[in-house]
Amino acid sequence: MFSGGGTGNQGKIKGKAGSSSGSSSSSGSGSDSSESAASGSSSGSNSISSHTHDSGDSSSGTTPLGTPPHVQMASHESLNSESKSSSLNSKLGHESAGSPSAGSPSPPKSACSSSSTSTDHHHHQLSHVLSATSKMTVREGSRTLRPDEPSLFPGEHLEGTAREVTYLCPYTGPKKGTLSVTNYRLYFRSPETDPPYELEVPLGVVSRIEKVGGANTSRGENSYGIEIFCKDIRNLRFAHKQQTEVQIPLHLDRELYFSIPVFRRFRILHNIAGYGTSQMNEENHSRRMVTEKLLQHAFPASHKLPFFAFEYCEQYPENGWTLYEPIAELKRQGLPNESWRITKINEQYEICETYPAVWAVPAAASDNDLRSVATFRSRGRIPVLSWIHPESQATITRCAQPLVGVGGKRSRDDEAYIQHIMDANAQSHKIFIMDARPNVNAVANKAKGGGYENEDAYQNAEVQFLDIHNIHVMRESLRKLQEVCYPHIDNAHWLSNLEATHWLDHIRCVLSGSLRIADKVESHKTSVVVHCSDGWDRTAQLTALAMLMLDGYYRTIQGFAVLIEKEWLSFGHKFAQRIGHGDDRHQDADRSPVFLQFVDCVWQIMRQFPHAFQFTEDLLLTLLDHLYSCLFGTFLYNSERERMEKEVKTKTISLWSLVLSNMSDYENPLYNPATRHHILFPLTSMRHLRLWDKYYCRWNPSMRQQEPVHIRFKELLHVNGQLEKRVDELRKELAARQTHESPESLQLWFNFNK
C-alpha cells in the first residue's frame, strides 16, 4: 500500500493483489432539495472574461497556416520567465545540445485558447508557434489583409473589422485598437503597447452578447459599446465611438468629394483609395456590424449555420476518430465471457436512441428480455456494463431510474435482469444500487413517473443514495463561483465567499460517491448498479471517476480519451444542451457544468496522486477549452446517434487528433508506470480538497505562476530519458563481461539487475 506523494495528506494507493486500504468513503451530505430548477439566474448570465493579455504580453507577427487559430506569439515577460529554467539542464549535469529549448518549434497543442495569457498552460500553447515570421500582410483570396487583422486558417474567413475600438480590460485598463470578427473567433489588436496587445476568443465560448449604452443616451468616455459574456468564467467589454466620419484620403479634394452623390463616393474611395464598402461604413456602424456578425457566428445553430468544426480542415498526423472502438475496449476488459455477452441489438438506436450501438449485457438475458426491461427504465436506458473487475468479476453497470411512479409499479423482467447482473459475479450474493440523487429528490420523482428500486422487490439488493444535487443547483453554484473569481478576488473574504458557493461541497459529494462505488467493487467484490434520473449526468460522473480509480489504463493519455469517449460521449451525455453549443438561449434551464465538475474531480485526484497519471493538468485545460470552442467535432451534439446522422467522424476533426499528435506536450515527468496496477482511494473530506485556481482564476494576473512549469517538465523528461539510456548501456556492458569477469563482478551485475 502506498500513499501518493506531492501533497501533505494524500489518498491511498492499493495494489490489486493487496488488501483494502481502509480508506472508507463518507457519503455526500448535501442538503436535500427537489429536482426542479433552482431559482436564480441561469448559466447564461454568467459574467465571463476573455483570455486577455493582461500585461500587453503579446508580440506582433502573423501565424503560419499550419498553426491552430488560437496560437499567438509568446509574451516578452513569459519568454524571460522561461529562460530562468534553462539552467536546469546544466545543474543536472547533462549535455544541453539535445534538450528542448523554450523557443524550439513543435506541433500545435491546442487550438482554442482565447488569447495568449501569461498562464503556464497558455504560455505552453504559445510555444507551439511553428515560426516567428514578421510579415506585415497576408492574402485572403484576392484581398490583402492589413497588419491589424488576424492571419486566417483553413476554413476561416474574415467577416468584419471595426477600428478605433477600445477594449476595457479589468486588470490593465482600456486599450484602443482594431476588433476583427471571423467565422471562428473574435480578434482584438492594440498597437499602444510594445509588443502590441492581442486578444482572441473562439466564438463558441460566447454565451450572450449585450449592447451597452444608446447612441443618443450614452454619456462619458467608453459608455457606448458591447459586452460579451462567455462560458469560461470571464466577460469582455468593448467601447465604440459614438459619432465619427469617413476618413477621406489626403490627396482628394474634400469639398469636391462631398458634392458627389453617396453611391459615387463609395466607388471613388474603392477605386482610388482601395477602400471597400464595409470599410467605409465601419466608422458609423461599427457596433452594429460587430454585434450582427458575433450573433450570427457565435450562435450558428440559432441561425441555421454549420459549426466551424465542419469548416476547419487542419491536418494532423494522428486520426483521433480511430482511438475508441467499443468492441476492442470490451475485449480489453476480458469480454465476452461465460457471464457477459456483447450485443448489437441497438445498432439502429431503436431500443434506446441515447445509448451506444454496442452493449455488454448478462449472457443470461435474451434480446426479448432487453426490450422488456427498456420499457421499465427512463428513456429506455437499461442497465449496461461499464467495467468489470479482472479478478473478482464484480461489475459497474449504469442505467436510468425505474418507472415506478406513485403507484409503485413493478417489472418482473427488470427484477430478473438485476438478478442476472448479481449472479454474473460468483464472489458475492449481494448487489448495491447507487442512486446519485438525494433521497427526497428520488421520492419526488415518483410524482413524475420515475422513482427508485424497492428493496422488497429486488432481492439481495441494497439501495444507497449519494446526495448529489441536480443540474440546476450545480449551475447556480458555478454562477456564484464566477462572481467570486472574476474579475477581482476579495482576499479578505476569500474563504467565506468560496464556502458560500458550495462548489467544493458538490465536488466532495461526487468524489465521495465515486469512492464508495470503487470501494464496493474492489474491497467488497460486489457488483454495483449506478443511476440518477435519466442516467446521463451524475451517472457519467460516478462511473467514469470510479473506473479512473480502479483501472490504471484510464490514467494514461490514450486511456483517459477512451474513458471520455465511452462513458460520456457514447452513453449520451447531452453536451449540446448542457453547454449550449451554438445556441443563443443563454437562460436555457438545461445548461449545467456537469462535465466541468467531472474534470475538476479528476484534477483533485491528480493532486493527491501526482505519480499515478501519465498526463498533466494541461490536458484537462485543453479539454475544457475545446469543450466550448466548437473547433473539433468531438463534443458536438447530444448522442452517438446524432453524431452519426451529422456525419461528424467524416466531416470534422477529432480533438484526440490534436492530443495524440502532441502526446509529449501532455506527459507527466513524475508518472510511475508501476501505479497502473494500483487502485486509488482519494481522500474526499473538505480539508483535502482545493479550488482549481489554475482554471477558475486563470484570467487574474495576480493568480499566475511566476515561472512556467511545463518547461521544467520537458527538461525533466529529457533528463529521465538520458538516465534510462545510460542505465541500459551499463546493463549491456555488465552483461558482456559476465563470461570472463570475476565472481565479484558477476555478483555486482546480479545485484544491479535485481
Salt bridges, closest charged atoms under 4 A:
GLU35 OE1 - ARG538 NH2 3.03
ASP54 OD2 - ARG704 NH2 2.37
ASP57 OD2 - HIS53 ND1 3.69
GLU82 OE2 - HIS123 NE2 1.79
ASP120 OD2 - LYS694 NZ 3.29
ASP120 OD1 - HIS710 ND1 2.99
GLU140 OE1 - ARG143 NH2 3.58
ASP148 OD1 - ARG146 NE 3.62
ASP148 OD2 - ARG163 NE 3.28
GLU149 OE1 - ARG143 NH2 3.65
GLU149 OE2 - ARG163 NH2 3.38
GLU156 OE2 - ARG185 NE 2.59
GLU159 OE2 - HIS157 ND1 2.89
GLU159 OE1 - LYS293 NZ 3.52
GLU159 OE2 - HIS297 NE2 3.30
GLU198 OE2 - ARG189 NE 3.50
GLU200 OE1 - ARG185 NH1 3.20
GLU210 OE2 - ARG208 NE 2.84
ASP232 OD2 - HIS51 ND1 3.96
ASP232 OD1 - ARG234 NE 2.76
GLU245 OE2 - ARG254 NH2 2.91
GLU282 OE2 - ARG163 NH1 3.19
GLU329 OE1 - ARG332 NE 2.96
GLU353 OE1 - ARG641 NH2 3.86
ASP367 OD1 - ARG341 NH2 2.92
ASP414 OD2 - ARG377 NH2 2.89
GLU415 OE2 - ARG410 NE 2.84
GLU415 OE1 - ARG412 NH1 3.78
ASP435 OD2 - ARG437 NH2 2.67
GLU453 OE2 - ARG377 NH1 2.82
GLU453 OE1 - HIS531 NE2 2.99
GLU462 OE1 - LYS430 NZ 2.60
GLU476 OE2 - ARG479 NH2 2.48
GLU483 OE2 - ARG479 NH1 2.59
ASP490 OD2 - HIS493 ND1 2.81
ASP505 OD1 - ARG508 NH2 2.87
ASP519 OD2 - HIS524 NE2 3.50
GLU522 OE2 - LYS14 NZ 3.04
GLU522 OE1 - HIS389 NE2 2.77
ASP534 OD1 - ARG379 NE 3.42
ASP537 OD1 - HIS573 ND1 3.14
ASP537 OD2 - ARG578 NH2 2.66
ASP551 OD2 - ARG332 NH2 2.90
GLU567 OE1 - ARG398 NH1 2.93
GLU567 OE2 - LYS566 NZ 2.84
ASP583 OD2 - ARG585 NH2 2.75
ASP588 OD2 - ARG585 NH2 3.75
ASP590 OD1 - ARG578 NH1 3.91
GLU617 OE2 - LYS694 NZ 3.58
ASP618 OD2 - LYS109 NZ 3.24
ASP618 OD1 - HIS121 ND1 3.27
ASP625 OD2 - HIS121 NE2 3.54
ASP625 OD1 - ARG698 NH2 2.84
GLU645 OE2 - ARG641 NH1 2.62
GLU647 OE2 - LYS651 NZ 3.13
ASP665 OD2 - HIS128 NE2 3.63
ASP665 OD1 - LYS714 NZ 3.08
GLU707 OE2 - ARG712 NH2 3.42
GLU729 OE1 - ARG726 NH1 3.37
GLU733 OE2 - ARG737 NH2 2.47
GLU741 OE2 - HIS740 ND1 3.99
